[in-house]
Amino acid sequence: MSDLIERIRLIIDHHRRDEDADSAGVTCRCGATALSDHARHVAEQIVDGLSLGPETVGGLTTRVRYVSAVLDDELTKLEGAE
């Protein structure tokens, strides 16, 4: 379990918000620019970094979207605490 937590911490550290944001959107330390939703970007990177993929639930592929929404919420809380 601690290995999983460490992987998530490394992904979050690599994708911190760059303080030099401009009017086009937020810039991430990973090099991504013009991000309108940085928390979602980080959540997607965590999902990708953990090799999670979409699952079909009731004929719809929604599981990744759900995971992203949960991570968005948690990252927003973490960003507010910093």
N, C-alpha and C positions, 0 to 999 in steps of 0.2 A: 504494500500500500504506500509506503514512504517513497518508493521509486516512482510511482504514479504521481504523487504530489510534487516530487522534485521535477519531473518532466513538465508538469503544468507551470510550476514556478519559473523554469527556464524559458518557456514559451512566453509567459507574461513579461519577464524581464527583457526579452528580445523585442517585444512589441509595445514598449512604453510609448506614450504620447510624446512627441517632440514638442518642445516649448515654442518652437518657431512656426506656429500655425499662421496661415495667411487667409485671405478672404475666400480662397477656393476650397478650403476645408482643412482638416487636421492632417498633419504629417506624422507618420509613425517612424520610430527609430529603425525599423526594418527596411525603410526606404520607400514604403508606400506613401503616396501623396494624394491630396484632395479627397480625403476620407470624410464623408458626411456623418458617418456613424463609427467612431473608433472602437467603441465597446463591441459592436457586432464584428468588426474586423478581427479583434483579439479572440472573440469567441469562435469565429470560424477557423482561426489558426490553431486554437486548442483542439477543436474537433478534428481538423486535418492532422495535427501532430499526434493525436492519440489513435489515428487510423480508424476513426468512426466513419461510418457511411450511412447513406439513407436506408431506411427500412420501410417496407410497404405495410401500412396499417389500414385495414379496412379498404383496400384498393387505392389508398392515397399515400404518397411518400411525404410524410410529415414529421418523422421522428427527429431528423437533423434540425429542422426548423424549431422544434420544441426544445431540443438541447441548446440551441443557440439563444433562444429567448431566456432560458433559465440562466445561462452564463452571462448574457447581457445584463440581467438584473443584478447578479452577484458582482460583476465587474463595476457596475455603476455604484453599488454600495461601497466597494473597495476604493474606487477613485474618490468618492466623497469623504472617506476616512483619512485619506492622505493629505 
